[in-house]
Amino acid sequence: MSWDSQFAEPIVLPNNVVATTLSWSPEELRLLDKLVVDGASPRTAAEALNRSKETVRTKARRVGCPFPRRDEVKRQRPPAQEEVELPQLAR
């Protein structure tokens, strides 16, 4: 089939089709800020706010309280007990 075939015509959407976005309430913004400050992950914040992880990350960045990067969080996390004390092998 060539480009100018019958399937290459653009799809016309009705005028009443509108993309909607949910506005953020002041309570949601306060909760987002609290979650970021308390060290919650973007996934946890998204579940608490009933929004997508990417939406939560973007909003946090736009309002000036971005989530820390993953590598920064991993560096700050104390090592697990298993990593500190290696088991001794019995001989």
N, CA, C and O of each residue as an XYZ file, in Angstrom:
364
protein
N       0.828     -1.179      0.000
C       0.000      0.000      0.000
C       0.874      1.244      0.000
O       1.939      1.277      0.617
N       0.422      2.227     -0.676
C       1.169      3.469     -0.716
C       0.680      4.403      0.389
O      -0.352      4.165      1.015
N       1.438      5.459      0.610
C       1.121      6.406      1.656
C      -0.227      7.084      1.437
O      -0.920      7.400      2.403
N      -0.596      7.306      0.221
C      -1.845      8.012     -0.062
C      -3.026      7.057     -0.212
O      -3.990      7.362     -0.915
N      -2.952      5.925      0.437
C      -4.047      4.969      0.369
C      -5.227      5.450      1.204
O      -5.157      6.506      1.833
N      -6.272      4.704      1.210
C      -7.477      5.093      1.944
C      -7.258      5.111      3.456
O      -8.019      5.763      4.172
N      -6.236      4.412      3.961
C      -5.974      4.377      5.398
C      -5.094      5.525      5.871
O      -4.920      5.697      7.077
N      -4.545      6.301      4.979
C      -3.626      7.367      5.357
C      -4.336      8.671      5.685
O      -3.673      9.657      6.007
N      -5.635      8.706      5.613
C      -6.344      9.941      5.906
C      -6.373     10.189      7.407
O      -6.460      9.244      8.192
N      -6.302     11.442      7.808
C      -6.315     11.739      9.248
C      -7.670     11.429      9.870
O      -8.706     11.476      9.208
N      -7.634     11.115     11.139
C      -8.858     10.841     11.878
C      -9.355     12.159     12.459
O      -8.602     12.875     13.119
N     -10.602     12.473     12.218
C     -11.182     13.703     12.740
C     -11.974     13.373     14.001
O     -12.897     12.559     13.975
N     -11.599     14.018     15.105
C     -12.285     13.797     16.375
C     -13.407     14.814     16.529
O     -13.302     15.927     16.013
N     -14.464     14.460     17.219
C     -15.537     15.427     17.448
C     -15.040     16.601     18.294
O     -14.070     16.472     19.040
N     -15.706     17.734     18.172
C     -15.295     18.938     18.889
C     -15.439     18.824     20.397
O     -14.769     19.551     21.132
N     -16.284     17.941     20.871
C     -16.505     17.848     22.314
C     -15.502     16.938     23.027
O     -15.626     16.732     24.234
N     -14.520     16.395     22.323
C     -13.495     15.563     22.953
C     -12.444     16.495     23.546
O     -11.801     17.261     22.828
N     -12.278     16.421     24.873
C     -11.363     17.307     25.568
C     -10.492     16.471     26.499
O     -10.982     15.576     27.187
N      -9.206     16.770     26.512
C      -8.313     16.116     27.459
C      -8.486     16.795     28.806
O      -8.396     18.019     28.903
N      -8.728     16.022     29.828
C      -8.949     16.601     31.151
C      -7.758     16.335     32.053
O      -7.090     15.307     31.942
N      -7.510     17.265     32.934
C      -6.482     17.087     33.951
C      -7.098     17.415     35.298
O      -7.968     18.280     35.405
N      -6.646     16.727     36.305
C      -7.136     16.985     37.652
C      -6.308     18.094     38.270
O      -5.078     18.040     38.248
N      -6.967     19.091     38.818
C      -6.271     20.157     39.519
C      -5.798     19.626     40.871
O      -6.389     18.704     41.432
N      -4.738     20.215     41.376
C      -4.213     19.835     42.679
C      -4.801     20.758     43.732
O      -4.692     21.979     43.618
N      -5.417     20.193     44.745
C      -5.968     20.991     45.837
C      -4.830     21.393     46.771
O      -3.775     20.759     46.765
N      -5.029     22.435     47.572
C      -3.995     22.816     48.552
C      -3.672     21.688     49.529
O      -2.526     21.545     49.958
N      -4.678     20.887     49.881
C      -4.434     19.757     50.794
C      -3.523     18.717     50.140
O      -2.639     18.160     50.790
N      -3.745     18.462     48.853
C      -2.900     17.501     48.138
C      -1.470     18.014     48.033
O      -0.522     17.241     48.174
N      -1.308     19.299     47.789
C       0.037     19.870     47.692
C       0.757     19.810     49.037
O       1.959     19.549     49.087
N       0.028     20.051     50.128
C       0.646     19.935     51.455
C       1.041     18.492     51.737
O       2.116     18.236     52.279
N       0.175     17.545     51.370
C       0.490     16.134     51.578
C       1.688     15.723     50.732
O       2.550     14.980     51.203
N       1.755     16.193     49.496
C       2.895     15.886     48.632
C       4.181     16.405     49.255
O       5.178     15.685     49.314
N       4.165     17.644     49.720
C       5.347     18.223     50.352
C       5.754     17.422     51.584
O       6.938     17.149     51.784
N       4.780     17.043     52.409
C       5.070     16.256     53.618
C       5.665     14.899     53.255
O       6.615     14.447     53.895
N       5.120     14.254     52.241
C       5.631     12.943     51.830
C       7.068     13.044     51.329
O       7.897     12.188     51.641
N       7.367     14.083     50.554
C       8.736     14.249     50.040
C       9.695     14.498     51.199
O      10.756     13.879     51.273
N       9.323     15.409     52.107
C      10.185     15.739     53.244
C      10.397     14.523     54.143
O      11.490     14.326     54.675
N       9.359     13.710     54.312
C       9.468     12.518     55.159
C      10.218     11.372     54.492
O      10.479     10.351     55.127
N      10.569     11.531     53.216
C      11.369     10.514     52.541
C      10.575      9.429     51.837
O      11.117      8.362     51.552
N       9.306      9.674     51.550
C       8.500      8.674     50.843
C       8.976      8.558     49.402
O       9.516      9.511     48.839
N       8.778      7.416     48.825
C       9.145      7.211     47.421
C       8.056      7.797     46.526
O       6.925      7.982     46.976
N       8.378      8.089     45.276
C       7.345      8.567     44.357
C       6.187      7.585     44.226
O       5.037      7.995     44.067
N       6.487      6.305     44.291
C       5.435      5.294     44.190
C       4.471      5.378     45.375
O       3.254      5.318     45.200
N       5.025      5.517     46.574
C       4.193      5.624     47.769
C       3.345      6.888     47.731
O       2.162      6.863     48.071
N       3.960      7.995     47.313
C       3.225      9.257     47.217
C       2.118      9.154     46.174
O       1.019      9.667     46.382
N       2.402      8.494     45.054
C       1.395      8.343     44.007
C       0.201      7.540     44.510
O      -0.945      7.872     44.207
N       0.465      6.493     45.272
C      -0.624      5.694     45.821
C      -1.431      6.492     46.838
O      -2.657      6.385     46.880
N      -0.748      7.295     47.662
C      -1.450      8.085     48.679
C      -2.312      9.170     48.044
O      -3.376      9.508     48.564
N      -1.851      9.713     46.921
C      -2.567     10.802     46.262
C      -3.484     10.316     45.135
O      -4.188     11.115     44.518
N      -3.475      9.031     44.876
C      -4.289      8.428     43.817
C      -3.989      9.063     42.453
O      -4.897      9.429     41.706
N      -2.700      9.182     42.152
C      -2.229      9.732     40.881
C      -1.090      8.863     40.380
O      -0.601      7.993     41.101
N      -0.668      9.099     39.143
C       0.420      8.300     38.590
C       1.754      8.736     39.191
O       1.899      9.865     39.661
N       2.714      7.830     39.167
C       4.032      8.117     39.719
C       4.693      9.279     38.984
O       5.296     10.149     39.613
N       4.585      9.298     37.677
C       5.213     10.357     36.889
C       4.555     11.706     37.152
O       5.243     12.725     37.200
N       3.230     11.732     37.323
C       2.530     12.978     37.628
C       2.990     13.533     38.969
O       3.203     14.738     39.107
N       3.143     12.664     39.948
C       3.576     13.086     41.277
C       5.001     13.617     41.226
O       5.295     14.647     41.834
N       5.885     12.940     40.518
C       7.277     13.393     40.407
C       7.363     14.748     39.715
O       8.115     15.625     40.138
N       6.591     14.909     38.656
C       6.603     16.168     37.909
C       6.069     17.315     38.767
O       6.652     18.398     38.792
N       4.971     17.078     39.460
C       4.381     18.131     40.287
C       5.325     18.517     41.417
O       5.484     19.701     41.713
N       5.946     17.543     42.045
C       6.889     17.840     43.127
C       8.043     18.700     42.608
O       8.478     19.633     43.283
N       8.522     18.392     41.439
C       9.607     19.164     40.844
C       9.153     20.594     40.526
O       9.898     21.550     40.743
N       7.935     20.731     40.016
C       7.421     22.051     39.632
C       7.143     22.963     40.826
O       7.293     24.181     40.724
N       6.742     22.385     41.950
C       6.461     23.220     43.120
C       7.701     23.423     43.992
O       7.627     24.084     45.028
N       8.815     22.872     43.589
C      10.068     23.135     44.283
C      10.451     22.173     45.377
O      11.323     22.491     46.185
N       9.836     21.008     45.437
C      10.231     20.003     46.429
C      10.400     18.646     45.729
O       9.629     17.719     45.976
N      11.413     18.533     44.853
C      11.563     17.296     44.082
C      11.984     16.119     44.950
O      12.627     16.285     45.987
N      11.608     14.937     44.503
C      12.070     13.717     45.147
C      13.559     13.579     44.888
O      14.030     13.960     43.816
N      14.310     13.047     45.837
C      15.741     12.822     45.586
C      15.929     11.741     44.522
O      15.079     10.871     44.330
N      17.055     11.825     43.848
C      17.353     10.814     42.827
C      17.626      9.479     43.500
O      18.028      9.428     44.662
N      17.404      8.392     42.756
C      17.560      7.042     43.328
C      18.961      6.791     43.849
O      19.130      6.194     44.913
N      19.973      7.242     43.108
C      21.343      6.971     43.546
C      21.676      7.745     44.826
O      22.485      7.279     45.629
N      21.064      8.923     45.031
C      21.266      9.663     46.271
C      20.623      8.929     47.452
O      21.189      8.883     48.544
N      19.455      8.364     47.226
C      18.757      7.632     48.283
C      19.548      6.392     48.658
O      19.666      6.070     49.840
N      20.092      5.692     47.673
C      20.857      4.479     47.952
C      22.121      4.789     48.739
O      22.513      4.012     49.610
N      22.769      5.923     48.443
C      23.983      6.297     49.168
C      23.685      6.620     50.622
O      24.505      6.330     51.493
N      22.529      7.216     50.907
C      22.190      7.619     52.265
C      21.658      6.477     53.110
O      21.694      6.542     54.339
N      21.163      5.432     52.461
C      20.572      4.314     53.192
C      21.661      3.544     53.938
O      22.685      3.196     53.351
N      21.446      3.275     55.231
C      22.447      2.484     55.958
C      22.460      1.048     55.422
O      21.427      0.542     54.985
N      23.606      0.403     55.453
C      23.667     -0.970     54.947
C      22.801     -1.907     55.774
O      22.637     -1.728     56.981
N      22.261     -2.892     55.112
C      21.417     -3.872     55.794
C      22.265     -4.700     56.747
O      23.481     -4.803     56.583
N      21.622     -5.283     57.733
C      22.329     -6.081     58.735
C      23.115     -7.215     58.079
O      24.220     -7.537     58.517
N      22.550     -7.821     57.030
C      23.231     -8.927     56.356
C      24.503     -8.440     55.665
O      25.472     -9.190     55.547
N      24.501     -7.177     55.204
C      25.680     -6.647     54.521
C      26.784     -6.315     55.512
O      27.963     -6.375     55.162
N      26.427     -5.968     56.738
C      27.411     -5.587     57.742
C      28.106     -6.822     58.306
O      29.334     -6.864     58.379
N      27.344     -7.807     58.696
C      27.898     -9.014     59.299
C      27.823    -10.157     58.297
O      26.759    -10.734     58.076
N      28.937    -10.472     57.708
C      28.970    -11.585     56.772
C      29.037    -12.881     57.565
O      29.814    -13.000     58.513
N      28.223    -13.847     57.174
C      28.247    -15.108     57.923
C      29.578    -15.844     57.713
O      30.150    -15.836     56.622
N      30.042    -16.469     58.775
C      31.259    -17.253     58.711
C      30.944    -18.663     58.234
O      30.003    -19.295     58.715
N      31.715    -19.139     57.312
C      31.501    -20.492     56.820
C      32.148    -21.485     57.777
O      33.290    -21.302     58.197
N      31.418    -22.521     58.112
C      31.962    -23.568     58.996
C      32.870    -24.450     58.171
O      32.521    -24.847     57.059
N      34.038    -24.759     58.715
C      34.993    -25.610     57.994
C      35.183    -26.903     58.700
O      35.951    -27.750     58.242
